[in-house]
Amino acid sequence: MTAALSSNRYWRAARAPRYSLTFALPLLVAYEVLAFTLTHDALTGVRNGADVMLKSVFVLLGGRNGLIAFGVLLVGTGAGLVWRDRRHAGPIEGRVFALMLLESTCYALIFGLVVGTLTGILLHPFHYAAALAGGGAPQAGVGPAGLSLATQLMISLGAGIYEELLFRVLLVGGLAWAARRGFGWSAGAAGLFATVVGALVFSAFHYMGPYADRLDVASFTFRAVAGVLFSGLYLLRGFGITAWTHALYDVFLAVAA
């Protein structure tokens, strides 16, 4: 009975802002430090595409000051949510973060197998196997092979933070809100609509820009399925675990490539 209560408490706590957002903070710091170290500039160089998209308006309006404003807004909003949650829920327990890291690592290790299996079912096993044999194996956003391992790792960390922020928090959340308010849909219907559209946009995103991958059916479907699963994970387990799962999955791919 005690174990069950402890498990339930962890399941709820991991989704709360005081844990979820704090857990994601090291990813943000590691990405920004590594990106600046590799490029020696906060405005130029290779960066995660979602990072560039989110910051572009701020850079256009204020240059480096716009970047500072973006950082203050991002960190300040997160800190405010963490502070409010902690004030109502009490102190933070360090062991919860250890369990969250273990949970994220387990998800990341099986993520490719699950997405690949679902992709094969959708495309027909023989067609998908032929696509993989022909060099169409999806790289899930790790980046072109010509980039150094350090750069690919940096992009992978950025995927966990900025792609989840852009495509799950802002896009899926915004679409669901618009469907409920604009069309009067139920929460379930709005969530399904937002998840499917968000997954298609997430997949298409990987074929845009100077470092875009070659478009093919297998990789597009793989990434769309991945987008659906990331959205489900975000809704069930919160931003922190989803961000770490995404980042670790891409890191594992980059190291294994």
BAZAKOL-694344 format. One line per 8 residues: their letters; for each residue x, y, z of N, C-alpha, C. Coordinates in Angstrom, 2 decimals. Layout:
<atoms>
A = X/Y/Z/X/Y/Z/X/Y/Z; ...;
</atoms>
This chain:
<atoms>
MTAALSSN = 0.84/-1.21/0.00/0.00/0.00/0.00/0.86/1.25/0.00; 1.94/1.22/0.80/2.85/2.36/0.85/3.55/2.56/-0.49; 3.96/1.43/-1.11/4.63/1.51/-2.41/3.71/2.08/-3.46; 2.42/1.66/-3.40/1.46/2.15/-4.38/1.25/3.65/-4.22; 1.15/4.10/-2.96/0.98/5.52/-2.73/2.21/6.29/-3.20; 3.40/5.75/-2.95/4.63/6.40/-3.38/4.69/6.50/-4.89; 4.26/5.45/-5.57/4.26/5.45/-7.03/3.29/6.49/-7.57; 2.10/6.56/-6.98/1.11/7.54/-7.40/1.61/8.96/-7.16;
RYWRAARA = 2.28/9.15/-6.02/2.80/10.47/-5.70/3.87/10.89/-6.71; 4.75/9.95/-7.06/5.77/10.25/-8.06/5.14/10.55/-9.42; 4.14/9.78/-9.80/3.49/9.96/-11.11/2.92/11.37/-11.23; 2.33/11.86/-10.14/1.78/13.21/-10.15/2.87/14.27/-10.06; 3.84/14.04/-9.19/4.87/15.04/-8.95/5.71/15.31/-10.19; 6.02/14.27/-10.96/6.89/14.43/-12.13/6.29/15.36/-13.18; 4.97/15.51/-13.17/4.30/16.39/-14.13/4.17/17.82/-13.62; 4.38/18.01/-12.32/4.21/19.33/-11.72/5.34/20.26/-12.16;
PRYSLTFA = 5.07/21.56/-12.31/6.10/22.50/-12.77/7.37/22.51/-11.94; 7.24/22.33/-10.61/8.44/22.42/-9.77/9.44/21.31/-10.10; 8.95/20.18/-10.60/9.83/19.11/-11.02/10.06/19.12/-12.53; 8.99/19.23/-13.30/9.08/19.12/-14.75/9.98/20.20/-15.36; 9.76/21.44/-14.97/10.52/22.54/-15.55/11.94/22.59/-15.00; 12.10/22.30/-13.71/13.44/22.27/-13.13/14.27/21.15/-13.76; 13.64/20.02/-14.03/14.31/18.89/-14.65/14.79/19.24/-16.06; 14.04/20.09/-16.77/14.41/20.47/-18.13/15.50/21.52/-18.18;
LPLLVAYE = 15.73/22.24/-17.08/16.69/23.33/-17.07/18.11/22.91/-17.47; 18.65/21.79/-16.97/20.01/21.40/-17.40/20.13/21.18/-18.90; 19.08/20.72/-19.54/19.12/20.56/-21.00/19.29/21.92/-21.68; 18.53/22.90/-21.21/18.61/24.24/-21.78/20.00/24.82/-21.59; 20.54/24.72/-20.39/21.87/25.27/-20.10/22.93/24.56/-20.92; 22.88/23.23/-20.97/23.88/22.46/-21.71/23.84/22.81/-23.19; 22.63/22.93/-23.76/22.51/23.27/-25.18/23.07/24.65/-25.47; 22.68/25.65/-24.68/23.12/27.01/-24.95/24.63/27.16/-24.78;
VLAFTLTH = 25.18/26.53/-23.74/26.63/26.60/-23.53/27.37/25.91/-24.66; 26.92/24.73/-25.06/27.59/23.99/-26.13/27.45/24.72/-27.46; 26.27/25.29/-27.73/26.07/26.02/-28.98/26.99/27.24/-29.05; 27.10/27.98/-27.95/27.96/29.16/-27.95/29.44/28.76/-28.05; 29.81/27.66/-27.40/31.20/27.19/-27.44/31.60/26.79/-28.85; 30.69/26.13/-29.56/31.00/25.64/-30.90/31.01/26.75/-31.93; 30.13/27.77/-31.75/30.01/28.82/-32.77/30.70/30.12/-32.36; 30.94/30.28/-31.04/31.54/31.51/-30.50/30.70/32.73/-30.80;
DALTGVRN = 29.40/32.51/-31.00/28.50/33.62/-31.28/27.09/33.19/-30.94; 26.30/34.11/-30.39/24.93/33.78/-30.00/23.94/33.96/-31.13; 24.35/34.50/-32.27/23.43/34.78/-33.36/23.68/33.94/-34.61; 24.89/33.45/-34.79/25.23/32.75/-36.02/25.68/31.33/-35.72; 25.91/30.57/-36.79/26.38/29.20/-36.65/25.24/28.20/-36.69; 25.60/26.91/-36.67/24.61/25.84/-36.73/23.92/25.73/-35.38; 22.60/25.75/-35.41/21.80/25.59/-34.20/20.57/24.75/-34.53; 19.89/24.30/-33.49/18.65/23.57/-33.71/17.64/24.48/-34.39;
GADVMLKS = 16.92/23.93/-35.39/16.00/24.74/-36.18/14.88/25.35/-35.37; 14.35/24.61/-34.39/13.28/25.15/-33.56/13.77/26.32/-32.72; 15.01/26.23/-32.27/15.64/27.33/-31.54/15.66/28.58/-32.40; 16.09/28.43/-33.64/16.18/29.57/-34.57/14.79/30.17/-34.81; 13.79/29.32/-35.02/12.44/29.81/-35.28/11.89/30.60/-34.10; 12.08/30.08/-32.89/11.54/30.74/-31.71/12.21/32.09/-31.44; 13.51/32.16/-31.73/14.26/33.38/-31.42/14.26/34.40/-32.55; 13.84/33.98/-33.75/14.00/34.85/-34.92/13.26/36.18/-34.77;
VFVLLGGR = 12.04/36.14/-34.23/11.28/37.39/-34.08/11.98/38.32/-33.10; 12.48/37.78/-32.01/13.17/38.59/-31.02/14.47/39.18/-31.59; 15.18/38.36/-32.38/16.42/38.84/-33.00/16.11/39.91/-34.03; 15.05/39.73/-34.81/14.66/40.71/-35.83/14.32/42.05/-35.20; 13.65/42.02/-34.06/13.22/43.26/-33.42/14.32/43.93/-32.61; 15.20/43.11/-32.00/16.16/43.72/-31.09/17.59/43.23/-31.17; 17.91/42.37/-32.14/19.27/41.86/-32.25/19.68/41.14/-30.98; 20.85/41.44/-30.47/21.33/40.78/-29.25/20.44/41.11/-28.05;
NGLIAFGV = 19.93/42.31/-28.00/19.01/42.66/-26.92/17.72/41.83/-27.01; 17.32/41.51/-28.24/16.16/40.64/-28.42/16.42/39.25/-27.88; 17.64/38.76/-28.08/18.00/37.45/-27.52/17.95/37.48/-26.00; 18.43/38.57/-25.42/18.38/38.70/-23.96/16.92/38.71/-23.49; 16.08/39.42/-24.22/14.66/39.49/-23.86/14.02/38.10/-23.94; 14.38/37.34/-24.98/13.86/35.99/-25.11/14.28/35.13/-23.93; 15.56/35.21/-23.58/16.06/34.42/-22.45/15.38/34.78/-21.15; 15.21/36.07/-20.92/14.54/36.52/-19.70/13.10/36.04/-19.66;
LLVGTGAG = 12.42/36.13/-20.81/11.03/35.68/-20.88/10.92/34.18/-20.64; 11.81/33.40/-21.27/11.76/31.95/-21.14/12.07/31.49/-19.71; 13.20/31.97/-19.19/13.61/31.55/-17.85/12.69/32.15/-16.79; 12.30/33.42/-16.98/11.43/34.07/-16.01/10.07/33.40/-15.90; 9.50/33.03/-17.04/8.20/32.34/-17.03/8.31/31.00/-16.32; 9.37/30.25/-16.67/9.57/28.96/-16.02/9.79/29.10/-14.52; 10.61/30.07/-14.12/10.89/30.27/-12.70/9.63/30.66/-11.94; 8.78/31.48/-12.58/7.54/31.88/-11.94/6.60/30.70/-11.72;
LVWRDRRH = 6.52/29.81/-12.71/5.67/28.62/-12.58/6.20/27.68/-11.50; 7.53/27.53/-11.46/8.14/26.67/-10.44/7.90/27.25/-9.05; 8.10/28.55/-8.90/7.91/29.20/-7.59/6.47/29.07/-7.11; 5.52/29.29/-8.01/4.11/29.20/-7.62/3.74/27.77/-7.22; 4.25/26.80/-7.99/3.95/25.40/-7.68/4.58/24.97/-6.36; 5.83/25.40/-6.14/6.51/25.02/-4.90/5.85/25.67/-3.69; 5.37/26.88/-3.84/4.73/27.56/-2.72/3.47/26.82/-2.26; 2.77/26.21/-3.22/1.54/25.50/-2.88/1.78/24.04/-2.53;
AGPIEGRV = 2.82/23.44/-3.09/3.01/21.99/-2.94/4.11/21.60/-1.98; 4.94/22.52/-1.55/5.99/22.18/-0.61/7.35/22.02/-1.25; 8.34/21.51/-0.48/9.72/21.42/-0.95/9.91/20.40/-2.07; 11.07/20.50/-2.71/11.43/19.61/-3.81/12.30/18.47/-3.28; 12.01/17.24/-3.68/12.77/16.07/-3.29/13.70/15.66/-4.42; 14.99/15.54/-4.13/15.97/15.21/-5.14/15.78/13.85/-5.77; 15.26/12.88/-5.01/15.11/11.53/-5.56/14.11/11.48/-6.71; 13.18/12.44/-6.74/12.22/12.47/-7.85/12.94/12.71/-9.17;
FALMLLES = 13.95/13.58/-9.17/14.70/13.85/-10.39/15.45/12.60/-10.87; 15.98/11.82/-9.93/16.67/10.59/-10.30/15.71/9.61/-10.97; 14.51/9.50/-10.42/13.51/8.62/-11.03/13.07/9.14/-12.40; 12.97/10.46/-12.54/12.59/11.04/-13.82/13.65/10.77/-14.90; 14.92/10.84/-14.50/15.99/10.55/-15.44/15.96/9.09/-15.86; 15.73/8.20/-14.90/15.63/6.78/-15.22/14.45/6.51/-16.14; 13.31/7.12/-15.85/12.13/6.94/-16.68/12.38/7.45/-18.10; 12.97/8.64/-18.23/13.25/9.21/-19.55/14.22/8.34/-20.34;
TCYALIFG = 15.23/7.80/-19.67/16.21/6.94/-20.34/15.55/5.67/-20.87; 14.67/5.09/-20.08/13.96/3.88/-20.52/13.10/4.18/-21.74; 12.38/5.30/-21.72/11.57/5.67/-22.88/12.45/5.88/-24.12; 13.58/6.56/-23.94/14.46/6.86/-25.07/15.02/5.59/-25.68; 15.32/4.60/-24.86/15.91/3.36/-25.35/14.94/2.54/-26.21; 13.65/2.61/-25.89/12.68/1.82/-26.65/11.91/2.65/-27.68; 12.15/3.96/-27.68/11.34/4.85/-28.52/11.46/4.49/-30.00; 12.69/4.31/-30.48/12.88/4.01/-31.90/12.23/2.72/-32.31;
LVVGTLTG = 12.30/1.71/-31.46/11.69/0.41/-31.76/10.17/0.54/-31.86; 9.58/1.27/-30.93/8.12/1.43/-30.94/7.68/2.23/-32.17; 8.36/3.34/-32.44/7.98/4.16/-33.60/8.22/3.40/-34.90; 9.34/2.68/-34.99/9.63/1.91/-36.19/8.61/0.83/-36.44; 8.17/0.16/-35.38/7.16/-0.88/-35.52/5.84/-0.30/-36.00; 5.41/0.80/-35.40/4.17/1.44/-35.82/4.27/1.97/-37.25; 5.43/2.49/-37.62/5.63/2.97/-38.98/5.54/1.82/-39.97; 6.14/0.68/-39.63/6.06/-0.50/-40.50/4.64/-0.98/-40.68;
ILLHPFHY = 3.84/-0.93/-39.60/2.43/-1.34/-39.71/1.67/-0.39/-40.63; 1.95/0.89/-40.53/1.25/1.87/-41.36/1.63/1.77/-42.83; 2.90/1.55/-43.10/3.39/1.57/-44.48/3.39/0.20/-45.15; 3.11/-0.83/-44.39/3.20/-2.21/-44.83/4.63/-2.70/-44.58; 4.79/-3.79/-43.89/6.13/-4.25/-43.49/7.13/-4.36/-44.62; 6.71/-4.86/-45.76/7.66/-5.06/-46.86/8.12/-3.74/-47.45; 7.20/-2.79/-47.57/7.56/-1.49/-48.12/8.53/-0.77/-47.19; 8.25/-0.82/-45.89/9.11/-0.14/-44.93/10.49/-0.78/-44.87;
AAALAGGG = 10.53/-2.12/-44.92/11.81/-2.81/-44.91/12.63/-2.44/-46.14; 11.96/-2.32/-47.29/12.67/-1.93/-48.51/13.21/-0.52/-48.42; 12.43/0.37/-47.79/12.88/1.76/-47.63/14.12/1.82/-46.75; 14.11/1.03/-45.67/15.26/1.01/-44.78/16.49/0.43/-45.47; 16.29/-0.64/-46.24/17.39/-1.27/-46.95/17.98/-0.35/-48.00; 17.14/0.55/-48.53/17.61/1.47/-49.56/18.21/2.74/-49.01; 18.45/2.79/-47.71/19.09/3.95/-47.11/18.12/5.00/-46.64; 16.83/4.64/-46.52/15.83/5.62/-46.10/15.56/5.63/-44.62;
APQAGVGP = 16.43/5.03/-43.84/16.22/4.97/-42.39/16.18/6.38/-41.81; 15.12/6.73/-41.10/15.00/8.09/-40.56/16.00/8.34/-39.45; 16.50/9.55/-39.40/17.48/9.94/-38.38/16.86/10.74/-37.24; 15.55/10.98/-37.31/14.81/11.61/-36.21/15.40/12.93/-35.76; 15.93/13.70/-36.70/16.34/15.05/-36.37/17.73/15.19/-35.82; 18.55/14.15/-35.91/19.90/14.26/-35.38/20.74/15.21/-36.22; 20.51/15.27/-37.49/21.24/16.20/-38.34/22.06/15.49/-39.38; 22.53/16.21/-40.40/23.30/15.63/-41.46/24.57/14.96/-40.96;
AGLSLATQ = 24.98/13.90/-41.69/26.16/13.16/-41.27/27.43/13.99/-41.37; 27.42/15.06/-42.17/28.61/15.88/-42.33/28.95/16.72/-41.12; 28.04/16.85/-40.19/28.29/17.64/-38.99/29.12/16.83/-38.00; 29.93/17.51/-37.20/30.75/16.84/-36.20/29.86/16.23/-35.12; 30.41/15.27/-34.38/29.64/14.64/-33.31/29.23/15.67/-32.26; 30.13/16.59/-31.92/29.80/17.61/-30.93/28.62/18.47/-31.39; 28.60/18.81/-32.68/27.50/19.61/-33.21/26.20/18.82/-33.21; 26.28/17.55/-33.57/25.08/16.71/-33.56/24.54/16.54/-32.14;
LMISLGAG = 25.43/16.41/-31.17/24.99/16.30/-29.78/24.32/17.61/-29.34; 24.89/18.73/-29.75/24.30/20.03/-29.41/22.90/20.15/-30.00; 22.74/19.78/-31.26/21.44/19.84/-31.92/20.45/18.91/-31.23; 20.94/17.74/-30.79/20.08/16.78/-30.11/19.54/17.35/-28.80; 20.39/18.01/-28.03/19.95/18.63/-26.79/18.93/19.73/-27.08; 19.19/20.50/-28.14/18.25/21.55/-28.53/16.91/21.00/-28.95; 16.92/19.80/-29.57/15.66/19.18/-29.97/14.79/18.90/-28.74; 15.43/18.42/-27.68/14.67/18.13/-26.48/14.00/19.35/-25.89;
IYEELLFR = 14.71/20.45/-25.86/14.15/21.68/-25.28/13.27/22.43/-26.27; 13.84/22.84/-27.37/13.16/23.79/-28.25/12.11/23.15/-29.16; 12.33/21.92/-29.63/11.31/21.28/-30.45/10.10/20.91/-29.60; 10.34/20.47/-28.37/9.19/20.16/-27.50/8.46/21.43/-27.09; 9.20/22.50/-26.85/8.56/23.77/-26.52/7.74/24.29/-27.69; 8.30/24.23/-28.89/7.62/24.76/-30.07/6.45/23.89/-30.51; 6.71/22.58/-30.67/5.71/21.72/-31.29/4.72/21.12/-30.30; 5.11/20.87/-29.07/4.18/20.31/-28.11/3.50/21.39/-27.29;
VLLVGGLA = 4.28/22.23/-26.63/3.69/23.23/-25.73/2.93/24.30/-26.51; 3.60/24.91/-27.49/2.99/26.03/-28.20/2.05/25.58/-29.32; 2.52/24.69/-30.21/1.69/24.32/-31.36/0.52/23.43/-30.96; 0.80/22.28/-30.34/-0.28/21.38/-29.97/-1.20/22.04/-28.94; -0.60/22.69/-27.94/-1.42/23.37/-26.95/-2.26/24.48/-27.57; -1.67/25.25/-28.49/-2.40/26.33/-29.14/-3.51/25.83/-30.05; -3.25/24.77/-30.80/-4.27/24.21/-31.68/-5.44/23.65/-30.88; -5.13/22.97/-29.78/-6.20/22.42/-28.94/-7.06/23.53/-28.35;
WAARRGFG = -6.39/24.59/-27.88/-7.12/25.73/-27.32/-8.00/26.38/-28.39; -7.45/26.56/-29.59/-8.22/27.19/-30.68/-9.41/26.34/-31.09; -9.23/25.01/-31.12/-10.33/24.13/-31.52/-11.44/24.15/-30.48; -11.08/24.23/-29.21/-12.10/24.29/-28.16/-12.83/25.62/-28.18; -12.06/26.70/-28.26/-12.67/28.03/-28.19/-13.33/28.44/-29.51; -12.67/28.15/-30.62/-13.16/28.61/-31.91/-14.26/27.75/-32.50; -14.18/26.42/-32.29/-15.15/25.51/-32.89/-16.05/24.83/-31.86; -15.77/25.07/-30.58/-16.60/24.47/-29.55/-16.44/22.97/-29.42;
WSAGAAGL = -15.30/22.44/-29.85/-15.07/21.00/-29.78/-14.85/20.56/-28.34; -15.08/19.27/-28.11/-14.79/18.71/-26.80/-13.28/18.65/-26.60; -12.84/18.47/-25.36/-11.41/18.41/-25.06/-10.75/17.25/-25.80; -11.45/16.10/-25.86/-10.90/14.94/-26.55/-10.72/15.16/-28.04; -11.75/15.71/-28.69/-11.68/15.96/-30.13/-10.63/17.02/-30.45; -10.58/18.07/-29.63/-9.59/19.12/-29.85/-8.18/18.58/-29.66; -8.00/17.73/-28.65/-6.69/17.15/-28.41/-6.24/16.24/-29.53; -7.16/15.44/-30.06/-6.83/14.55/-31.18/-6.47/15.35/-32.42;
FATVVGAL = -7.26/16.36/-32.72/-6.98/17.23/-33.86/-5.61/17.89/-33.72; -5.35/18.45/-32.56/-4.08/19.15/-32.33/-2.90/18.18/-32.42; -3.06/16.99/-31.90/-1.98/16.01/-31.92/-1.63/15.59/-33.34; -2.64/15.30/-34.16/-2.40/14.85/-35.53/-1.79/15.97/-36.37; -2.38/17.16/-36.31/-1.84/18.28/-37.09/-0.45/18.64/-36.61; -0.26/18.68/-35.31/1.06/18.99/-34.76/2.11/17.98/-35.18; 1.75/16.69/-35.25/2.69/15.66/-35.66/3.09/15.82/-37.13; 2.14/16.19/-37.98/2.45/16.40/-39.40/3.36/17.61/-39.58;
VFSAFHYM = 3.09/18.68/-38.84/3.94/19.86/-38.93/5.33/19.55/-38.37; 5.40/18.81/-37.27/6.67/18.41/-36.67/7.51/17.61/-37.67; 6.87/16.68/-38.38/7.60/15.88/-39.35/8.08/16.75/-40.52; 7.19/17.59/-41.04/7.56/18.44/-42.18/8.70/19.39/-41.84; 8.78/19.80/-40.60/9.82/20.72/-40.14/11.23/20.19/-40.44; 11.41/18.88/-40.40/12.73/18.28/-40.59/13.21/18.32/-42.05; 12.35/18.76/-42.96/12.72/18.81/-44.38/12.82/20.25/-44.87; 12.98/21.18/-43.95/13.08/22.59/-44.29/14.44/23.13/-43.86;
GPYADRLD = 14.91/24.14/-44.57/16.15/24.81/-44.17/17.38/24.23/-44.84; 18.52/24.87/-44.63/19.76/24.49/-45.32/20.28/23.11/-44.94; 19.92/22.60/-43.78/20.39/21.28/-43.34/19.27/20.25/-43.37; 18.28/20.49/-44.22/17.12/19.60/-44.30/17.51/18.22/-44.81; 16.78/17.22/-44.33/16.96/15.86/-44.81/16.21/15.66/-46.12; 16.58/14.61/-46.83/15.89/14.27/-48.08/14.51/13.71/-47.74; 13.49/14.24/-48.40/12.12/13.83/-48.11/11.81/12.47/-48.72; 11.31/11.55/-47.91/10.78/10.29/-48.42/9.67/9.83/-47.49;
VASFTFRA = 8.83/8.93/-48.00/7.63/8.53/-47.28/7.96/7.87/-45.95; 8.97/7.00/-45.94/9.30/6.25/-44.71/9.73/7.18/-43.59; 10.66/8.10/-43.87/11.14/8.98/-42.81/10.08/9.98/-42.39; 9.26/10.46/-43.34/8.19/11.40/-42.98/7.19/10.72/-42.05; 6.80/9.50/-42.40/5.84/8.77/-41.56/6.44/8.47/-40.20; 7.70/8.06/-40.18/8.39/7.78/-38.91/8.32/8.99/-37.99; 8.64/10.15/-38.53/8.66/11.35/-37.70/7.25/11.79/-37.30; 6.27/11.57/-38.18/4.89/11.90/-37.81/4.41/11.02/-36.67;
VAGVLFSG = 4.73/9.73/-36.73/4.38/8.82/-35.64/5.10/9.24/-34.36; 6.38/9.62/-34.50/7.14/10.10/-33.35/6.47/11.32/-32.74; 5.98/12.22/-33.59/5.30/13.42/-33.10/4.05/13.08/-32.30; 3.30/12.09/-32.78/2.10/11.67/-32.04/2.48/11.11/-30.67; 3.53/10.27/-30.63/3.94/9.67/-29.36/4.54/10.71/-28.41; 5.29/11.66/-28.95/5.82/12.73/-28.09/4.67/13.55/-27.49; 3.63/13.80/-28.30/2.48/14.55/-27.78/1.79/13.77/-26.68; 1.62/12.46/-26.89/1.00/11.64/-25.86/1.84/11.62/-24.59;
LYLLRGFG = 3.16/11.52/-24.76/4.04/11.52/-23.60/3.98/12.85/-22.87; 3.91/13.94/-23.62/3.81/15.27/-23.02/2.53/15.41/-22.19; 1.43/14.92/-22.72/0.17/15.01/-22.01/0.15/14.12/-20.76; 0.79/12.95/-20.85/0.77/12.01/-19.73/1.85/12.29/-18.69; 3.06/12.69/-19.15/4.19/12.77/-18.23/4.79/14.16/-18.11; 4.29/15.13/-18.84/4.74/16.49/-18.68/5.93/16.86/-19.57; 6.30/18.12/-19.50/7.33/18.66/-20.40/8.72/18.11/-20.10; 9.10/18.02/-18.84/10.46/17.63/-18.49/10.83/16.26/-18.99;
ITAWTHAL = 10.01/15.26/-18.70/10.31/13.89/-19.13/10.27/13.78/-20.65; 9.34/14.49/-21.30/9.27/14.45/-22.76/10.51/15.08/-23.37; 10.95/16.20/-22.83/12.15/16.87/-23.35/13.38/15.98/-23.22; 13.55/15.36/-22.07/14.70/14.48/-21.85/14.62/13.22/-22.71; 13.43/12.67/-22.88/13.27/11.49/-23.74/13.68/11.81/-25.17; 13.21/12.95/-25.67/13.54/13.37/-27.03/15.05/13.61/-27.17; 15.61/14.34/-26.23/17.04/14.66/-26.29/17.89/13.39/-26.21; 17.59/12.51/-25.27/18.38/11.29/-25.11/18.25/10.38/-26.31;
YDVFLAVA = 17.06/10.28/-26.88/16.88/9.46/-28.08/17.76/9.97/-29.22; 17.75/11.28/-29.44/18.58/11.85/-30.51/20.07/11.70/-30.18; 20.44/11.84/-28.92/21.83/11.65/-28.52/22.28/10.22/-28.80; 21.45/9.25/-28.44/21.79/7.85/-28.69/21.99/7.60/-30.18; 21.14/8.19/-31.02/21.27/8.03/-32.47/22.56/8.66/-32.97; 22.89/9.85/-32.45/24.09/10.53/-32.89/25.36/9.74/-32.53; 25.37/9.18/-31.33/26.55/8.43/-30.88/26.68/7.11/-31.64; 25.52/6.49/-31.94/25.55/5.19/-32.62/25.82/5.30/-34.12;
A = 25.61/6.50/-34.68/25.75/6.67/-36.14/27.21/6.50/-36.58;
</atoms>
